[in-house]
Amino acid sequence: MQRIITFFAALIISFTALNAQGIDFQPMSLEDALISSAKSQKPVFFMAYQSTCGHCEKMMKEVFPDTAVSNFYNANFICLKVDMLDQNEAKKYIRRFYISSFPTFVILNAQGEVLSQYVGEFKAQEFLNQGQIALKPEQQLPPLRAAFEANPADSIACYKYLLALSRGRLSTQPIANTYFRANGNTLAFTTNNWKIISMSVSDIESPIFKYTLANRDSFALASSVKKVDRKLYLAAAYNMQTDISLGDTSAYFHHRDIAKTFALHTIDSLIFVNDINTYEKYKLWDRYVSTARTGAENFVWDDANMLRRIADNMLQYGNEKSAYIKGANFAVRSAELKPDYFSNLSAAKLFQKAGYSEQAKKYAQAAVDEGNKKNMNVSEATMILSQN
């Protein structure tokens, strides 16, 4: 009897494992899938993923096995997936589909034309909805593009096209530029126009962005001050982070100087952190110390880790007493926010270097006390105590 139960339990486990595969991805190339699409009249569902991507793994383990999802995608598409860790495969597809993150899902017709594209991790119902949208001709990219190109000044056609592009994280700035030109380089301060700007404009040197900036108060009436300020921040952040990721310091400082004119504390704070990180990366220590001295209290005064890192660099690369005192104050603030051995030790070292022996002893003792709580080696702090 026990053997029979064991046999059926194993059978159930095997069936469950088989069923858990969910979406039936075909072992074929995209070219072969397109040929099969022409014969079956089913679009191709193409998944670009990376085997090390947590979002991709979660989709495969939790969403694809969902019965409603797998039934829908298997019935309506020819499905295949490609691991973009394979560089040869990645080169073929990343540029073709403008892939910037994983997972990316692309729906193509038999001619290889992209009908729909969507990106990211979804819940089962959301993912099902995306597949259903991809099958509706009126929501597919080619007719939406045609409708916009037929009347590029029309806000509704523009918005619908941008919405579809945004789902796939495809380029939207050129569409915004065309729409702005078609409207005579001016826009009414309406909710619909704000939505278009909000979802599409990222180039802070483009005429449409400059128009938005010049009329920020008017657009705030159509949305809100918070939403307009948030858009300005995101656009500035996008431009600067792109420059940093490309290692283009010249472009970074150019865009940083433009972003400074937006007069937003959130942007100024971002600029401070970016500047500090850039100066540290390229070992521009005079600029680092100067920037830290004037900006740390305004922009990172509640960030214990950042303050300690700045203090440690000012200890090593500061070149005058006033810099050591500033650095010591940053270390003291770090220790107040997050009491630990190292922040107090940094304060002690900086005060010692500045010639303030009593303050050096005070924070060296605080370092010893914090270190002893965690059974740490406190020899550096003890040495400072013996020297002062």
C-alpha positions as CSV (number, residue, x, y, z in Angstrom):
1,M,0.0,0.0,0.0
2,Q,2.8,2.4,0.9
3,R,4.5,1.7,-2.4
4,I,1.3,2.6,-4.3
5,I,1.0,5.9,-2.4
6,T,4.6,6.7,-3.1
7,F,4.2,5.9,-6.8
8,F,1.1,8.2,-7.1
9,A,2.8,10.9,-5.1
10,A,5.8,10.8,-7.5
11,L,3.4,10.9,-10.4
12,I,1.7,14.0,-9.1
13,I,5.0,15.7,-8.4
14,S,6.2,14.9,-12.0
15,F,2.9,16.2,-13.5
16,T,3.1,19.4,-11.4
17,A,6.7,20.0,-12.5
18,L,5.8,19.4,-16.1
19,N,2.7,21.7,-15.8
20,A,4.8,24.4,-14.0
21,Q,6.7,25.1,-17.2
22,G,3.8,27.3,-18.2
23,I,4.5,29.2,-21.4
24,D,5.7,26.9,-24.1
25,F,8.9,28.6,-25.3
26,Q,10.0,27.1,-28.6
27,P,13.6,26.0,-29.3
28,M,14.0,28.1,-32.5
29,S,15.6,31.3,-33.7
30,L,13.6,34.4,-34.2
31,E,13.9,34.0,-38.0
32,D,12.3,30.6,-37.8
33,A,9.6,31.9,-35.5
34,L,8.7,34.6,-38.0
35,I,8.4,31.9,-40.7
36,S,6.2,29.9,-38.4
37,S,4.2,33.1,-37.7
38,A,3.4,33.5,-41.4
39,K,2.1,30.0,-41.6
40,S,0.1,30.0,-38.3
41,Q,-1.1,33.6,-38.4
42,K,0.0,34.0,-34.8
43,P,2.3,36.9,-33.8
44,V,5.7,36.1,-32.2
45,F,6.1,36.6,-28.5
46,F,9.8,37.3,-27.9
47,M,11.3,37.5,-24.4
48,A,14.7,39.1,-23.9
49,Y,16.0,38.1,-20.5
50,Q,19.2,37.4,-18.5
51,S,19.6,34.2,-16.5
52,T,21.1,36.3,-13.6
53,C,18.1,38.7,-13.6
54,G,16.0,38.4,-10.5
55,H,12.9,40.0,-12.1
56,C,13.2,37.6,-15.0
57,E,13.5,34.6,-12.7
58,K,10.4,35.7,-10.7
59,M,8.4,36.0,-13.9
60,M,9.4,32.5,-15.0
61,K,8.8,30.9,-11.6
62,E,5.6,32.8,-10.5
63,V,3.9,34.3,-13.5
64,F,4.5,32.0,-16.5
65,P,3.1,28.9,-14.7
66,D,-0.2,30.7,-14.0
67,T,-2.8,28.7,-15.9
68,A,-4.6,31.8,-17.3
69,V,-1.3,33.3,-18.4
70,S,0.2,30.2,-20.0
71,N,-3.1,29.2,-21.8
72,F,-3.5,32.7,-23.3
73,Y,0.1,33.1,-24.5
74,N,0.4,29.5,-25.8
75,A,-2.9,29.9,-27.7
76,N,-2.2,33.3,-29.2
77,F,1.5,33.5,-29.8
78,I,4.6,31.6,-31.0
79,C,6.8,32.0,-27.9
80,L,10.6,32.1,-27.7
81,K,13.1,33.6,-25.2
82,V,16.7,34.5,-25.6
83,D,19.3,34.8,-22.7
84,M,21.1,38.2,-23.3
85,L,24.1,37.0,-21.2
86,D,25.1,35.4,-24.5
87,Q,26.9,38.3,-26.1
88,N,26.4,37.1,-29.6
89,E,22.7,36.9,-29.1
90,A,22.6,40.2,-27.2
91,K,24.3,42.1,-30.0
92,K,21.7,40.9,-32.5
93,Y,18.7,42.1,-30.5
94,I,19.5,44.9,-28.0
95,R,20.0,47.5,-30.8
96,R,17.1,46.1,-32.9
97,F,14.6,46.4,-30.2
98,Y,16.2,49.2,-28.2
99,I,16.5,47.0,-25.1
100,S,17.6,48.8,-22.0
101,S,16.5,46.5,-19.2
102,F,15.2,43.0,-18.5
103,P,12.9,41.4,-19.0
104,T,11.7,43.0,-22.2
105,F,8.8,41.4,-24.1
106,V,8.3,42.1,-27.8
107,I,5.4,41.2,-30.0
108,L,6.1,40.9,-33.7
109,N,4.1,40.1,-36.8
110,A,5.3,37.7,-39.5
111,Q,7.2,40.6,-41.2
112,G,9.2,41.2,-38.1
113,E,7.4,44.5,-37.4
114,V,7.1,45.3,-33.7
115,L,3.4,45.5,-32.8
116,S,3.9,46.0,-29.1
117,Q,6.6,46.0,-26.5
118,Y,6.5,46.0,-22.7
119,V,9.1,45.8,-20.0
120,G,9.6,44.7,-16.5
121,E,8.2,42.4,-13.8
122,F,4.4,42.0,-13.8
123,K,1.8,40.2,-11.7
124,A,0.0,37.5,-13.5
125,Q,-3.2,39.6,-14.3
126,E,-1.1,42.6,-15.4
127,F,1.0,40.4,-17.7
128,L,-2.2,38.9,-19.1
129,N,-3.5,42.4,-19.7
130,Q,-0.3,43.4,-21.6
131,G,-0.7,40.4,-23.9
132,Q,-4.4,41.2,-24.6
133,I,-3.5,44.8,-25.4
134,A,-0.8,43.6,-27.8
135,L,-3.5,41.8,-29.9
136,K,-5.8,44.9,-30.3
137,P,-5.0,46.6,-33.6
138,E,-6.0,50.0,-32.3
139,Q,-3.4,49.8,-29.6
140,Q,-0.5,48.4,-31.7
141,L,2.5,50.6,-32.6
142,P,2.1,50.7,-36.4
143,P,-1.4,52.1,-36.5
144,L,-0.7,54.5,-33.6
145,R,2.4,55.8,-35.3
146,A,0.4,56.2,-38.6
147,A,-2.4,58.1,-36.8
148,F,0.2,60.5,-35.1
149,E,2.1,61.0,-38.4
150,A,-1.2,61.9,-40.2
151,N,-1.8,64.7,-37.7
152,P,1.3,65.4,-35.5
153,A,-0.4,68.4,-33.9
154,D,-3.2,66.3,-32.4
155,S,-2.8,65.8,-28.7
156,I,-4.9,62.7,-28.5
157,A,-3.0,60.9,-31.3
158,C,0.3,61.9,-29.7
159,Y,-0.7,60.8,-26.2
160,K,-1.9,57.3,-27.4
161,Y,1.3,56.8,-29.4
162,L,3.5,57.9,-26.5
163,L,1.6,55.6,-24.1
164,A,2.4,52.6,-26.3
165,L,6.1,53.6,-26.7
166,S,6.4,54.2,-22.9
167,R,5.3,50.6,-22.1
168,G,8.3,49.4,-24.0
169,R,10.7,52.1,-22.7
170,L,11.1,53.1,-26.3
171,S,12.3,56.6,-27.3
172,T,9.7,59.3,-26.8
173,Q,11.6,62.5,-27.0
174,P,11.6,62.7,-30.9
175,I,7.8,62.4,-30.8
176,A,7.5,65.2,-28.3
177,N,9.8,67.3,-30.5
178,T,7.6,66.7,-33.5
179,Y,4.4,67.5,-31.6
180,F,5.9,70.7,-30.3
181,R,7.0,71.8,-33.8
182,A,3.6,70.9,-35.3
183,N,2.0,73.2,-32.7
184,G,4.1,76.2,-33.7
185,N,6.6,75.7,-30.9
186,T,4.0,76.6,-28.3
187,L,1.6,74.5,-26.2
188,A,-1.6,75.3,-24.4
189,F,-1.4,74.8,-20.6
190,T,-3.7,71.8,-20.5
191,T,-3.8,68.6,-18.6
192,N,-3.4,66.6,-21.8
193,N,-0.3,68.6,-22.8
194,W,1.2,68.1,-19.4
195,K,0.7,64.4,-19.7
196,I,2.5,64.4,-23.0
197,I,5.4,66.4,-21.5
198,S,5.5,64.3,-18.4
199,M,5.8,60.9,-20.2
200,S,8.0,62.0,-23.1
201,V,10.4,64.8,-22.5
202,S,13.9,63.9,-21.1
203,D,16.4,66.1,-23.0
204,I,16.9,69.2,-20.9
205,E,18.3,71.1,-23.9
206,S,15.4,70.4,-26.2
207,P,13.1,73.4,-27.1
208,I,10.0,71.7,-25.6
209,F,11.8,71.2,-22.3
210,K,13.0,74.8,-22.3
211,Y,9.4,75.9,-23.0
212,T,8.2,73.8,-20.1
213,L,10.8,75.3,-17.8
214,A,9.9,78.8,-18.8
215,N,6.2,78.1,-18.2
216,R,6.5,75.9,-15.1
217,D,4.0,77.9,-13.1
218,S,1.4,77.7,-15.9
219,F,1.8,74.0,-16.3
220,A,1.6,73.6,-12.5
221,L,-1.9,75.0,-12.7
222,A,-2.8,72.2,-15.1
223,S,-1.2,69.6,-12.9
224,S,0.5,70.6,-9.6
225,V,3.7,72.3,-8.5
226,K,4.9,68.9,-7.0
227,K,4.4,67.1,-10.4
228,V,6.2,69.8,-12.4
229,D,9.1,69.9,-9.9
230,R,9.3,66.1,-10.0
231,K,9.5,66.2,-13.8
232,L,12.3,68.8,-13.7
233,Y,14.2,66.6,-11.2
234,L,13.8,63.4,-13.2
235,A,14.9,65.0,-16.4
236,A,18.0,66.5,-14.8
237,A,18.8,63.2,-13.1
238,Y,18.4,61.3,-16.3
239,N,20.8,63.6,-18.2
240,M,23.4,63.7,-15.5
241,Q,23.3,59.9,-14.7
242,T,23.6,59.1,-18.4
243,D,26.7,61.2,-18.6
244,I,28.2,59.6,-15.5
245,S,27.5,56.1,-16.7
246,L,29.2,56.9,-20.0
247,G,32.2,58.4,-18.2
248,D,31.6,61.7,-20.0
249,T,32.6,64.3,-17.4
250,S,32.5,67.2,-19.9
251,A,28.8,66.5,-20.7
252,Y,28.1,65.9,-17.0
253,F,29.4,69.3,-16.0
254,H,27.6,70.9,-18.9
255,H,24.2,69.3,-17.9
256,R,24.9,70.0,-14.2
257,D,25.3,73.7,-14.9
258,I,22.0,73.7,-16.8
259,A,20.2,71.8,-14.0
260,K,21.5,74.3,-11.4
261,T,19.4,77.0,-13.0
262,F,16.2,75.0,-12.2
263,A,16.4,76.3,-8.6
264,L,15.3,73.1,-6.9
265,H,16.8,71.9,-3.6
266,T,16.3,68.3,-4.7
267,I,18.4,68.9,-7.8
268,D,21.0,70.8,-5.9
269,S,21.3,67.9,-3.5
270,L,21.6,65.4,-6.4
271,I,24.3,67.6,-8.0
272,F,26.3,67.7,-4.7
273,V,26.3,63.9,-4.4
274,N,27.2,63.5,-8.1
275,D,30.0,66.1,-7.8
276,I,31.4,64.4,-4.7
277,N,31.3,61.0,-6.4
278,T,32.9,62.3,-9.6
279,Y,35.7,64.1,-7.8
280,E,36.4,61.1,-5.7
281,K,36.4,58.8,-8.8
282,Y,38.8,60.9,-10.7
283,K,40.9,61.9,-7.6
284,L,40.2,65.6,-7.9
285,W,40.8,66.1,-4.2
286,D,41.0,70.0,-4.1
287,R,37.6,70.2,-5.7
288,Y,36.3,67.4,-3.5
289,V,37.4,69.1,-0.3
290,S,36.1,72.5,-1.4
291,T,32.7,71.1,-2.5
292,A,32.3,69.0,0.7
293,R,33.1,72.0,3.0
294,T,30.4,74.2,1.4
295,G,27.7,71.6,0.7
296,A,27.7,68.7,3.2
297,E,25.6,70.6,5.8
298,N,23.0,71.6,3.2
299,F,22.6,68.4,1.4
300,V,23.7,65.3,3.3
301,W,23.5,66.4,6.9
302,D,21.2,63.5,7.8
303,D,23.2,60.8,5.9
304,A,25.6,59.2,8.5
305,N,27.4,57.0,6.0
306,M,28.0,59.8,3.5
307,L,29.2,62.2,6.2
308,R,31.7,59.6,7.5
309,R,33.0,58.9,4.0
310,I,33.5,62.7,3.5
311,A,35.2,63.0,6.8
312,D,37.6,60.2,6.0
313,N,38.5,61.7,2.7
314,M,39.1,65.1,4.3
315,L,41.4,63.5,6.8
316,Q,43.4,62.1,4.0
317,Y,43.3,64.8,1.4
318,G,42.6,68.1,3.4
319,N,45.5,70.4,3.4
320,E,44.7,73.0,6.1
321,K,43.4,73.3,9.6
322,S,40.0,74.6,8.7
323,A,39.4,71.6,6.4
324,Y,40.2,69.2,9.3
325,I,37.9,71.0,11.6
326,K,35.1,70.9,9.0
327,G,35.8,67.2,8.5
328,A,35.7,66.6,12.3
329,N,32.3,68.2,12.5
330,F,31.0,65.9,9.7
331,A,32.4,62.9,11.6
332,V,30.8,64.1,14.9
333,R,27.4,64.5,13.1
334,S,27.8,61.0,11.6
335,A,28.4,59.6,15.1
336,E,25.4,61.4,16.5
337,L,23.2,59.9,13.7
338,K,24.7,56.4,13.9
339,P,26.9,55.9,17.0
340,D,29.8,53.6,16.1
341,Y,33.5,53.1,16.5
342,F,34.7,54.4,13.1
343,S,32.8,57.7,13.1
344,N,34.1,58.6,16.5
345,L,37.6,57.5,15.5
346,S,37.5,59.7,12.4
347,A,36.4,62.7,14.6
348,A,39.3,62.0,17.0
349,K,41.9,61.8,14.2
350,L,40.6,65.0,12.5
351,F,40.6,66.9,15.8
352,Q,44.1,65.6,16.5
353,K,45.3,66.7,13.1
354,A,43.8,70.2,13.7
355,G,45.6,70.5,17.0
356,Y,42.5,70.1,19.3
357,S,43.8,67.6,21.8
358,E,40.9,67.7,24.2
359,Q,38.4,67.1,21.5
360,A,40.6,64.4,20.1
361,K,40.6,62.6,23.5
362,K,36.9,63.0,23.9
363,Y,36.0,61.2,20.6
364,A,38.8,58.7,21.0
365,Q,37.3,57.7,24.3
366,A,33.8,57.6,22.6
367,A,35.4,55.3,19.9
368,V,36.8,53.0,22.6
369,D,33.4,52.8,24.3
370,E,31.6,52.0,21.1
371,G,34.2,49.5,20.0
372,N,34.2,47.6,23.4
373,K,30.5,47.1,23.1
374,K,31.1,45.0,20.0
375,N,34.4,43.5,21.0
376,M,36.3,45.3,18.3
377,N,40.0,46.1,18.1
378,V,40.2,49.6,19.5
379,S,44.0,50.1,19.4
380,E,43.9,53.1,17.0
381,A,41.6,55.0,19.4
382,T,43.7,53.9,22.4
383,M,46.8,55.3,20.7
384,I,45.2,58.7,20.3
385,L,44.2,58.7,24.0
386,S,47.8,58.0,24.9
387,Q,49.1,60.8,22.6
388,N,46.9,63.6,23.9
